[in-house]
Structure formats: structure tokens, C-alpha cells
Amino acid sequence: MDGSVVPALVALGIASFACRASGFFLMRYAPRSARLDRTLEAMPLCVMLGIVAPAAVRGSVPELVGIAAAGLAMALSGRDLVSALAGVAAVAAARLVVSA
């Protein structure tokens, strides 16, 4: 690993922590409302869609298999973590099959 990578990773870690910590701190002063609660509940879905959408658009076979598996797992279990793990496992398995 190049010597300049470690300071860059540390700086990025500090910046990421500062963003998260400041958001956590500032939310103490935001008035709670039903609209804010709905927004915060939708955030994990928005983040997951932001991660999955580029793979769906480029869509080679393993990624499409993973998206289908994640959707099926979500429909059956109703749990985000189970769905994400099923999608990752399906992509890994499909890549093994396609590359073989």
C-alpha cells in the first residue's frame, strides 16, 4: 500500500465521522413531527436504492439475479438485512457460475 493512502483514509474517516456526529447532534434541535419521522424512516430505502440502481441499469446477469433474490427475500422475510445478504450471496453465486 502506498504511504499516501493511509493519511487519505484517516482523513476520510474523520470527515465521515464529523458528518454523522454533527447530524446526530443537530437532530436534537429539530422539532419532531410526523413528516420528519416518515422522512427518517424512508432514508434506509433511499440509500439502498442509490446503491442498487446503478447495478440494475448496467445489469449484467449476476447483478440482475442478485436484485431478484433480494426482492424475493424481502417479500418472504420482510427484513432488510436478510434481503441484502440474499442479494450479495446470489450475486457471488451467479458470478461463480458465469465465470466457470
C-alpha positions as CSV (number, residue, x, y, z in Angstrom):
1,M,0.0,0.0,0.0
2,D,1.3,3.4,-0.9
3,G,2.3,5.7,2.0
4,S,-0.1,8.4,0.9
5,V,-3.1,6.1,1.1
6,V,-3.1,5.8,4.9
7,P,-3.4,9.6,5.6
8,A,-6.1,9.9,3.0
9,L,-8.1,7.0,4.6
10,V,-7.7,8.6,8.1
11,A,-8.9,12.0,6.7
12,L,-11.9,10.4,5.0
13,G,-12.8,8.5,8.2
14,I,-12.6,11.7,10.2
15,A,-14.7,13.6,7.7
16,S,-17.3,10.7,7.7
17,F,-17.5,10.7,11.4
18,A,-17.8,14.5,11.6
19,C,-20.8,14.4,9.2
20,R,-22.5,11.7,11.1
21,A,-21.8,13.2,14.5
22,S,-22.9,16.6,13.5
23,G,-26.2,15.2,12.1
24,F,-26.8,13.3,15.3
25,F,-26.1,16.4,17.4
26,L,-28.2,18.7,15.2
27,M,-31.2,16.4,15.2
28,R,-31.6,17.1,18.9
29,Y,-32.8,20.6,18.0
30,A,-35.1,19.6,15.2
31,P,-38.7,19.6,16.2
32,R,-40.3,16.1,15.9
33,S,-43.2,15.8,13.5
34,A,-45.0,13.1,11.6
35,R,-43.4,14.3,8.4
36,L,-39.8,14.2,9.8
37,D,-40.5,10.7,11.2
38,R,-41.7,9.5,7.8
39,T,-38.6,11.0,6.1
40,L,-36.2,9.4,8.5
41,E,-38.0,6.0,8.1
42,A,-37.6,6.3,4.3
43,M,-33.8,7.0,4.4
44,P,-32.5,3.4,4.5
45,L,-34.6,2.6,1.5
46,C,-33.3,5.6,-0.4
47,V,-29.7,4.7,0.4
48,M,-30.2,1.1,-0.7
49,L,-31.8,2.3,-4.0
50,G,-28.9,4.6,-4.6
51,I,-26.6,1.6,-4.2
52,V,-28.6,-0.8,-6.3
53,A,-29.9,1.4,-9.1
54,P,-26.5,1.7,-11.0
55,A,-26.1,-2.1,-10.9
56,A,-29.7,-2.5,-12.2
57,V,-29.1,-0.1,-15.0
58,R,-25.8,-1.7,-16.1
59,G,-27.4,-5.0,-15.3
60,S,-25.3,-7.9,-16.2
61,V,-26.7,-11.3,-15.3
62,P,-25.2,-11.7,-11.8
63,E,-26.4,-8.3,-10.7
64,L,-29.9,-8.9,-12.0
65,V,-30.0,-12.3,-10.3
66,G,-29.0,-10.6,-7.1
67,I,-31.7,-8.0,-7.4
68,A,-34.3,-10.7,-8.0
69,A,-33.0,-12.7,-5.0
70,A,-33.0,-9.7,-2.7
71,G,-36.6,-8.8,-3.8
72,L,-37.8,-12.3,-3.2
73,A,-36.0,-12.5,0.2
74,M,-37.6,-9.2,1.2
75,A,-41.1,-10.4,0.1
76,L,-40.7,-13.6,2.1
77,S,-38.9,-12.3,5.2
78,G,-39.7,-8.6,5.4
79,R,-36.3,-7.9,6.8
80,D,-33.7,-5.6,5.2
81,L,-30.7,-7.5,6.4
82,V,-31.9,-10.8,5.2
83,S,-32.7,-9.3,1.8
84,A,-29.3,-7.6,1.5
85,L,-27.4,-10.8,2.4
86,A,-29.5,-12.9,0.0
87,G,-28.7,-10.4,-2.8
88,V,-25.0,-10.5,-2.1
89,A,-24.9,-14.3,-1.9
90,A,-26.9,-14.6,-5.1
91,V,-24.5,-12.2,-7.0
92,A,-21.5,-14.1,-5.7
93,A,-23.0,-17.5,-6.7
94,A,-24.1,-16.2,-10.1
95,R,-20.6,-14.8,-10.7
96,L,-19.1,-18.2,-9.9
97,V,-21.4,-19.9,-12.3
98,V,-20.9,-17.3,-15.1
99,S,-17.1,-17.3,-14.8
100,A,-16.9,-21.1,-14.7
